[in-house]
Amino acid sequence: MDRHISFDGLHNFRDLGGYTTADGHRVRPGRLYRADSLGKLTTGTTDWDHFLSLGIGTVIDLRHDWEIETRGRVPADPSFDWINLSIEHRPYDQPSLGPEVDPGPYLAERYMEVAEDGAKEIRRALELIAEADAPVAFHCASGKDRTGEIAALVLALLGVDEPTIIEDYSLTELAAPALLADWKARNNGQSPTWLGFGRAPESVMRLFLKSLKSRYGSVEGYVTQTLGLDADALSARLRANLLEPPPTTSRPLTYRKATPADAQSLVRLRDSVALWMLARGIDQWKPSEKDEAHFIHRMAEGEVWLAYTGDHLTGAYELWWADEAAWGPRPADAGYVHRLMTVPHLSPPGTGRALLTHAESRITAAALPYARLDCLSTNPRLRTYYEKAGYTVAGEQPAKKDGSGSPYAVTLLEKRLP
């Protein structure tokens, strides 16, 4: 299941539902959306019909008046209220920044400016979200900076942990190529001078939250001191409006072999998992390391399987029949499991273990006695996960090469199958 909702003209429209709070509640899906500019919507189109079908009752436009005059606003409709709250009082021209500017500290500093300059507008936006009796969508131009700041404050007040807030911010990385293409189309094919344009590295939100806590002690301290609101009362209203208990049951997983038509979804899933890792300080995968050609090649050389909950993609894995890069020359006695992936936050509990069991069943069906896999030697958490699934350490490979970068050390694990 892709958190981005597909539109033809919008690239960063996302449902904030599905995230879990520290006390075990879940943000209710279909209640709060973040987006790039809804001024790109046009009545009478499929996009417009799709937008109206979400039942949104309030649209909060965080852009400047001049942006709305230049780029347009969401078309008026009796089904929702449109409210303009320009939270950014000191505009800055991101495309024209020099290529040497580091997005992390630069944007985090701008976000602190917005947090203080736009206190009146931010306060009203949070109140509207807390009071709404129908779904709310809030947006700016790219759905990254101003939108990301509001999303971070709401999620923090709901009780969502900091790594998830950072991860949610960084998901704009999946939309960055399309946002850049839009900018080039509006500017006669030119490229922005700033290499960070449209990007949302996790360091930006990490530094912003660190600065906010350094100055105010916490997000709640900021809400109390700068917004002039009762943080506990606001949090309680948001939680009452947007949270629900996590599901107690889930539909069983179904599986199917991937085809080349699935390659794009597999790339997107892997990039989403990579962003989840980076937000938690796990330096293992990076977005864009594997392209569609990689997954198509793996389908031809072995098997790639998809898992679904109902109609929603919930996980995937690759199954290889040889892996000399990690294990060296071996007799044909094993299947090698790679890229075991679950959709962050939205997969049912136990999906990873179920995928592993399915992979083992495929190896058994091939009449091979061993399931093998590897994990980074610097990731003891993952090693423990596999050991609890019955895998034992079979050795170390200090210099594995996979063709995408420098050699790296991995721990080799295997399991004897019945």
N, C-alpha and C positions, 0 to 999 in steps of 0.2 A: 504494500500500500504506500503510495507516494504522498507525502504530506503536501506537496504542491498540487493545487487543483488546476486541471488543464483548461486553458483558454487559448484561443488563437492569438489574441493581441496582448494578453497579460502574461507576464513571465514569472512573477513572484507572489502569486496569490496563494495564501496558505491557511489552513485550519490549525488553530492553536490547540485543538482538542487532542486528548490522548495522553498528555503529559501527566505524570503522577507526582503528587505532593509528598512531603516527608512523612506525613501522617497517614498515607495510604489512600487518599482520595484521588480522583482522576478529573482532569479538566474535561468538561462535557463537550464532545464533538458537536460541530454545527452551531456553536454559539458565538464564537469570536474568531474573526478573520483578520489577517494582516495582508497588505497588498502593495504592489506598485500602483502607479497612477490609474485610478478608475476613469480619468478623463479620456482614456483610450477606448472606452466602451462607446458603442454606437447603437442606437435603437434599431430594431428590425433585423438584428444579426443573431447568429447562433450564440455568440458570446453574451449578448444582452439577455436572451432568453435563459441562458444558463445562470447568469448572475441573479435574475429575478427569482429563479427557482429555489435559491438558497433561503428565501424568506427574510432577508436582511431588513431590519426596521430602522437602523441608524447608520449613516455613513459619516465618519469623521475624517475630514480632509485636513491634513497637517501642513499643507503647502502655503507659500506666500500668495498674496493677492495677485502679484505680477505673474507668478507661475500659472495660476488658474486662468488669467486673461490670455496668456500666451499659448498654453497647452490644453485648455479646456477643463471642464469639470464633468463629473458623472451626470448623465442626462437626468432631468427631473422625472420623478414618478410618484404617484400618490402612495405607493407601498412603503416608502421610507422617507426619513428626514435627513437632509444634508446639512452638516454643520462644519463651518470652516474655523479651525483653531490653529493659527500659524504659530507653532511653538519655537521656531528658529528666528531670532531677532537680528542676528548678525550673519547674513548670508556669506558663503564662501564658494569660490569657483573651483570645484574639484578637478574637472578635466584639464585646467590650465596649470595645475601644480607641477613642480619639477619632478622628474623621474626619481630623484634621490630621496623624496619625502617618504618616510616610513609610515604606513597606514596606522599601525598600532598606536603609538603615542600621539600622532597628529589628530586622528579622529576621536580618540578618547578625550583629548583636551577640548575638542569642539563639542562633544556630547556634554561635558561638564558645563560649558557655556550655555548650552540649550537648557540644561536642567535648572539653571538659575535664572537666565533671562526669561525663559518661557514658563515660569512657575504658574502664572495665572491660567494660561491655556492648558498646561499639563494637568493642573488640578481639575479643570472642567472636563477634560477628556477622561480622566479616571472616574470622576463622578458619573458621567454618562454611561460608561461601561458597567459600573456597579449598579446603576439604577435601571438599565434597559430590560424590558420584558420581552424583547425579540432579539435575534442575532444582530451583532454589531460588526461592521468592517471599518478599519482605520487604515489610512494610507498616506504616503507622501509621493515622491516622484519615482524612485526605484524600489521603495519598500525596504530600505536598508537602514538608513541613519535615524531619521526622526521616527519612523515606524518601529525600528529596532529598539529605540529607547523606550517608547511607550510599552512595547511588548515585554521588555525586560522588567519594567516596574510592575506591570500587572502580574507577571509570572512570579516575581519575588513576593508580592503581597499575597498571592495565593498559596505560597509555601512550596513552590517548585525549587529544587536545589540549583546551586550556582552553575555546576557543569552543564545541566540541561538548558539553562538560560543562555549560556555561551554557545552551546550547540545550536539552539534555535536561531540565534543571531547568524551563525556561520552558514546556515542552510541557504542563504542568499548566494553563496558560492556556486550552487547548482544552477542559478539563474544568470550568473554573471556574463557568460558568453552572449546570451540573448539580449541582455541589457546593453552590452557594449555594441552589439550589432545595431540596435535601435538608435543609439547615439550617433554612430557613424552614418546611418541612413539620414538622420536629420542634419548632418554636417558635411554633406557632399563627399562622403566616403573617407573623410579625414579621421585620424586616430587621435585620441586625447594624449597630451604629453605625459600625464600621470599614469604610471604603470599600475597603480592601485585603483584606478577608476572602476567602479562597479563591484569591487572585491569586498569580501567580508571576512577577513582572517580572524580566527578566534581570539587573537591577541588584543584586538580592539575592545571587545566587550569585557574581556578579562581585566584590562587596564582601567576601563571606565568604572566597573563595579568596585575595583580596588580603590580608585580615587574617591568614589562616592562614600565608601565605608571609612576611608581615612579622614574625610572631612566631616561626616555626619554620624559615624559609628555604625550605621546600617541603612538599608533602604527605608525602614520605618522612621529612622531619625531624620532622613531627608524629607519624608512626607510631613512629619510633624514640624520641623524647624523652618523649612523653605515653602512648602505648600500650605502650611497653616491648617492641616487637617488632623483629625484624630486617627492615627495610623491603625490602631486596633479596630476602631469602628469601620474604617474603610476596608480593611482586610476582611472583616466579618461579612460585610455587604457583598464584596466580590466573591467570597467563598460560597455564600448562600446562593448567589446568582449563577455561578459558573462551574461549581464542583458537583461531582456525583461519586457514589461509591464505585470502586473498580468492579468490572464484571466478575461474577462468581462462576460462570460457566463460559465455555467457548466451543465453537464448532470444531469438529475434527479436521485435521489437515488432510488435504488431498494433494497428490503429486502428479507432475507430468514432466516429460523430457523437454528441455528447451530446444527451440529451433532458432535459426539465424534471425528471425523476426523479433525474438526476445532479447537480442543483444543490447539494444538501447536501454531497456529496463534493467538489465543486469549491471550495466555501467552505472546507472543512476543509483541502484541499490548499493553497490560497492562504494561509491562516493559518499553516500549518506552514512554508511558505517564508518568510513574514514573520518568524517567530520565528528561523529560521535566519539571516536577514539581521541582525536586531537583535543576536543573540549575537556577530556578527562586526563590529559597529560600522557596518553599512550602513544608513543612515537613508533607506530608500526606501519600503517597505511597512510598514503596521501591521496587526495582527490586527483583524478585525471591520470593516474599511473597505468590503468588498464583501459583500453579502448574497446570498441565493438569487435575489432578484428581479433583481439585476444580471446574473447568468449566464443566467437565463431570457430576459431582454431581448436579450442578445447572441446567443442562439440564434435568436431571431426576426428580428433585424436582419442577422445574418451567419451565421457558423458557429463552433461550439465543438467541438473534437476531443479525444478521450481516447486515450491510449496505454497499452497493457497489456504486461506480461511474464507470460505465462501468464494466470492469473486475477487478477493483482495490478495495480492502477492504478499506473502509473509516471510519468505526466506528462500535461500538457494544454496547450492554447493556444486563444486566440480569434483569429478572422479577421474583420476588418471590411472593408466595401467603400467606406467613406469615413471620414475622420478630420479634420474641419475644426478641431477644438480644437487640434490640433498642426500640421497642414499647411495649413490654410486651404482655401478653395474650390479644387477641382482637377477636371480632367476625369476621367472614369471610366477611369483607366489603371493602377490598382494595387490590390493587396490589402494590408491593413495588419495586421501581426501584433502581437498584444497578449497580455500575461500568459502568456508562455512559461514553464511551470512543470514542474519535475521533483521527484519525491518525494525529500527530503533523505536522503542516505546509502544509500538502498535501490534507487535506479534504476541500471541497468547503465551503465557508462561510455559516453559518447557519446550519451546519451538526448537531451540538449538540442539537439545538432546534428541528430539524426535528426528531432526534432519540427520544427525549422526547415525541413529539407528537405521534409518532408511538407507543411508550410504552403505552401512555394513551388510544390509540385506542384499544390496546389489552385488557386493563383493562375494558374498556367499553363493548367490545365484550363478556367479561366474566360476564356482568351484575353486576359489582361492582361499587359503587358510588365514591370511593376515590382512588386517586393516592397518594402514600406516598414515602418519601425518607428521607435521613439524610445526613448531611455533618459535617465535623469536626467543633467544636465550634470555633476553632482558624483560620478558613478560611472564613472570612467575604465576600471575593470576590465571592466565590462560593455560599454562602447564597444569596447574592444580585442577582446573575444570576438566581437562582431558583425563587426568589420573583418576578423578572421581567417576569418570565414565568407563573405567576399566583399562585404560591405556598405561603402559609402563615405559619408562625411559630406556631407549635402546642405544643411545649414544649422542654425541654432539657433532655437528658439522660447523666448523669455525669459519668457513668462507663459502657459503652458498652463493651462487650467482644465478639470477633469473633473467638477465638481459636488460634490466630496467635501471641499473645503477651499480653502486659499489657492492662488493661482497659483504655478507652479513652472517652472523652466527645464529644457528638455530639448534633447538633441542629436538631430537628425533624420538618419536613415540610410536609404539605398535601395540596391537591387540590381537591375540589369538582368537579366531572365531570358531564357534561350535561346528 
